[in-house]
Amino acid sequence: MSTPGLSASGLNTSGANVVGILGGTFDPVHRGHVALAEAALAGLPLSEVLWLPSGSPGHRAPPVASARDRLAMLRLATEGNARYRIDAGELESSEPTYTVHTLTRLRAQLGNAQPLVLLLGSDSFLSLPGWLRWRELFDLAHIAVASRPGAIPGDGGPSPELSAEIARRSARGEQLAASAAGRVARFDMPPVDISASAVRSGLAAGRDLGDLLPAAVLAYIRTQQLYLKETPKN
């Protein structure tokens, strides 16, 4: 049986404009990021994925590559997909950026009725109670969690306070189009074991990472001679 609002290919056919939000430093953007975005488009009733590269994230170390380089790599990784869009509004900010501030800005721009879906990997979702004003996120957007097929959001040990939010807010993916914010859903994503820190370490060691990076991104890194030195994990 097909999922309401989705075609067999996973496209949004309900007519609802549901915006998926994928944030990060993208330092560099890698195939794991792209796989998450593609899985979200296939498994949720999204009309598009809005990529949000951060300037100076509040929860982690500053990016290694410059804002200009990270934006250039992100454009290369997403070009050709009409359902990808980039919001570069935070790249030049010198102030630490937090997800609650980002979503507040988007909500003001897009209106209170616009369904917004924050896309998170399972590890990020489990760390949510450590984020700034994390409970306010549910007032600003839905949260959709990438998980292995057959798993549920929170597998692996959510905190009691996060477990309570999951119990209150759990929904099926197709239900996210019916309201602007406040639900937690999951979408299937095959395991992808890639981290930006491992990519940077591999690049510094001179390894061939063609299986971890989009070809255009790898070519850009080589041309610009990025990540030549080992960098801290983040």
N, C-alpha and C positions, 0 to 999 in steps of 0.2 A: 504494500500500500504506500502511496506517495505521501510526503509530508505536506500539509496545507501551506500554501504560499511559496512552495519551492517546486521547480521543474525537476525532471530526472537528473539534470546536470548540476543541480544545486542552486540555480539562479533564482533570484527573488522575482516571483510572478504575481505577488499579491497587490502590487501597486503602492505598497507602503515604502516610504523612504527611510530606511533604517541604516544608520551610519555606524560602522565598526571603527573603533579607535585603537590604533596600535602605536604605543609610545616606546621610546627608548633612546639610548645614545647612538645606536647603530654605528659602533666603533670597532670594526666595520660592520655594515649590514651583511648577513651571511644567509646561506640556504635555509637555516633553521627559522629565521625570521620570515622568509618567503613562504616556507612550508606552513607556518602558523597562519599567515594571512590567507593562503589558499584553502586550508582546512576550514577556516572560519567562513569563507565565502561559500564553500560547498555544504557546510553543515548548519548554517544559520540563515535566517531570512534577511541578509544584508544587501543593500543596494550598492555599497562601496566600502572600501577600507581606507580610512584616513590615517596616513602615517605621520607621526608627530615626533620628529627628532628633537631631543631636549638640548638646552644650552649647557647649564651647569646643574645636573640633577642633585636634589637635596639628600637623597638616600644612598649615594655612592660616590666613588672617587670621580674627579673631573675627567672628561674624555681625553684621549691621547691625540687623536687627529683633530684638526681645526674644524670649525663649523662649516667653512666653505668646502673642505674635502668630504666631510661626512654627508653634506647635502648632495654634492656631486655624485658620490657613490650610491646614495639612495635613489637619485633620479635614474641612474643607470640600471639599478636592480628592478625598478618598477616600470620602466618605460615599456610601452606597447600593451599595457593592460588598462583598458578603459575604466575598470572598476577600482583602480588605485588612484589616490590623490594624496598630495603632500601638503601639510601645513607647516611652514618654516617659521612661524611667528615667534617661537621661543629661542631660536638658535643664537640670536645676538644678545640675549639678555645676560647681564652680568650677575643677576641675582639668582640664588638657588631656586630651581623650579620643582614643585611638588604636584602630584597628580590632582589633588583637590583644587589647586589653583588653575591647572590646565582645564579641567572639566568645568569649573566655574566660568572661565573665559568662553569656552565653546558653548555652554548653555546660554550665556548672554547673547552670543552671536546668532545662534540657531533657533532660539526660542524655547519656551517651556514645554511645547507639545512634541518636539522632535525626539523620536526614539534614538538614544545613544547607547552603544554597547562597548564597554571597555574590554578589550581582549587581553587575557593574561595566560601565561603558562602556569602549570600547577604549582611550581615552586614559588613563583611570585604571589600567587593567590594565598598560599599558606602563610606567607610573611605579612599579609595585609594588616593584621593588628599592630604592627610596628610602624605603619605609615602615618604620616601627619593627618589628623582629623579623619581617620579612615572610615568611620561610620557615615560621615557626610557624603562619601562617594556614592552610596546607595540612593541618596536624594538627587544625585546629578546624572546617574547613568545606570543601566544594567551592567552586570559583570558576567562575561562568558569565559569559561575556563577550558583550556585545551587539555584533554586527557586521553589516555590510551583507550581504544575501543573496549567497552564493557565496564570501564571504571566510572566513578561518580565524583563530582567536585568534593575535594577534601580528603580523598584517599591519601593515606600517609600520615595522618595525625594532625588535624586542625586543632587549634586551641579551643577551649570551651566557649569562649565568646564568639569565635568565628563559626563554630558548630551551631550555635544558637541562631546566627544570621542565616546560615545555609538552610536550617530547618524552617525558618520563617519565610524565606524568599525563593526557594527552589521552584524552577519552572522548566518547561520544555522549551527548546530553542525557538519553535514557531510562535510561542506566546510573547516573545520580546517585541514584536511589532504592534502589540495591542496597547502598550503604554510607553511613557517616555523614559522611565527609570525604575529602579527598585527591586529587580529580580536577579536571581543567580541561575545560570544555565550552564550546561556543558556542551562541548562539541568534540567529536572524535578527531584525534590526530595521531598518526603512527609515531612511534618513538624516534626522535631526532636528537642525537647526542652531540650538539655543537654549542660551544660558548665563544663569545668574542675574545675572551682572555686566551683561550686555547688557540684560536686563530692567530692572534697577535704573536703568541709565543712561537707558533709554527712558522710564521712569516719571518720572525727575527732569526730563526734557525735555518732559514733558507729552504724549508720543505715545500714540496709541490702541494698546494691546497686547492687544486681545481675541483675536487669533489665537495669542498666546503663553501666555496664562494661562487657567485655568479661570474661567468667568464668576463663580462665587461668590467665588473668590480675588481677582479684580480688584475686585469690589464691596467686599470687606473692606478691601483696600488703600486704596481711595478713601475709605471711611468713616473709617478710622483715620488717614488722611493719612500713610501710610508711604512711605519712599523718595523724599522730596521733594527731597533734595540728592544730587548726584553722589557716589558712594562708590567706594573702591578696588576693583579686580578681585580676586575670589577664587572 
